Amino acid sequence: MFDIEWIKNKIKNDEDYFSIHADQERQNDNLTHIEIKEALLNGIVLEQYADTGRGESCLVVGFTNNGKPVHIVCGERNDKVIVITVYIPLPPKFKNPYERG
């Protein structure tokens, strides 16, 4: 299980990296690395996911400093946070940043 404070500490210490997929999705939604880190630093863990073959992960919901909602799926690799994917939660999949549609 992931603890948001562990994630925040890793982000603050630059102990993180983005998967190729996350970087592509970030660009598709016009998000910067800085915005993703802002969202992680003020985020909460919304869902925890069991090991599905790539290790455990969690869904963090947070907001950029400009108030843009962001969902970030994170995991752990080599004692670092790996950002697996990112997206802006929008209808119809999501009613709001905290609830599925």
C-alpha positions in Angstrom: 0.0 0.0 0.0 1.2 3.4 -0.9 1.4 6.3 1.6 1.0 9.8 0.2 3.7 11.1 2.5 6.2 8.6 1.1 5.3 9.8 -2.5 5.6 13.5 -1.5 9.0 12.9 0.1 10.2 11.2 -3.0 9.0 14.0 -5.2 10.6 16.7 -2.9 13.9 14.8 -3.2 13.7 14.3 -6.9 13.5 10.5 -6.5 11.0 10.0 -9.3 10.8 9.4 -13.0 8.2 9.1 -15.7 7.5 6.1 -17.8 7.4 6.6 -21.5 3.7 6.1 -21.5 3.2 8.7 -18.7 5.3 11.2 -20.6 3.2 10.6 -23.8 -0.1 11.0 -21.9 1.3 14.1 -20.1 2.0 15.7 -23.4 -1.4 14.6 -24.8 -3.1 16.5 -22.0 -0.7 19.5 -22.3 0.7 18.9 -18.8 4.2 19.8 -17.7 6.4 17.7 -15.4 6.2 20.6 -12.9 2.4 20.5 -13.0 2.4 16.7 -12.3 4.8 17.2 -9.4 2.5 20.1 -8.1 -0.5 17.7 -8.2 1.5 15.0 -6.4 2.6 17.3 -3.7 -0.9 18.4 -2.8 -2.6 15.1 -3.7 -4.3 12.3 -1.9 -4.3 8.6 -2.7 -7.7 7.8 -4.2 -7.3 4.1 -5.0 -4.8 1.4 -4.3 -4.1 -1.3 -6.9 -2.8 -4.8 -6.2 0.2 -6.2 -8.0 -1.0 -7.0 -11.6 2.3 -8.2 -12.8 4.1 -4.9 -12.7 4.0 -4.3 -9.0 1.6 -2.4 -6.8 0.4 1.0 -7.7 -2.0 3.7 -6.6 -4.1 6.5 -8.1 -3.3 10.0 -6.7 -5.7 12.9 -7.4 -4.2 16.3 -7.0 -4.4 19.8 -8.4 -1.8 22.0 -10.2 -1.1 25.4 -8.6 -3.5 26.8 -11.2 -6.3 24.4 -10.0 -6.2 21.9 -12.8 -7.3 18.4 -11.6 -4.9 15.6 -12.4 -4.9 11.9 -11.9 -1.5 10.2 -11.5 -1.0 6.5 -11.3 2.2 5.8 -9.3 4.3 2.8 -8.4 7.7 2.1 -7.0 10.8 1.0 -8.8 14.3 0.9 -7.2 13.1 2.9 -4.2 11.8 5.7 -6.5 8.3 6.8 -7.4 7.5 5.9 -11.0 4.7 7.9 -12.7 3.0 5.2 -14.7 0.3 7.3 -16.4 -1.3 10.7 -16.0 -4.6 12.2 -17.2 -7.1 14.9 -16.6 -10.3 13.3 -15.1 -13.2 14.3 -17.4 -16.8 13.2 -18.0 -18.2 10.7 -18.8 -15.5 8.6 -17.1 -15.5 10.9 -14.0 -18.3 12.9 -12.4 -15.6 15.0 -10.7 -11.9 14.4 -9.8 -12.9 12.1 -6.9 -15.8 10.0 -8.4 -16.1 7.7 -11.4 -19.0 8.4 -13.8 
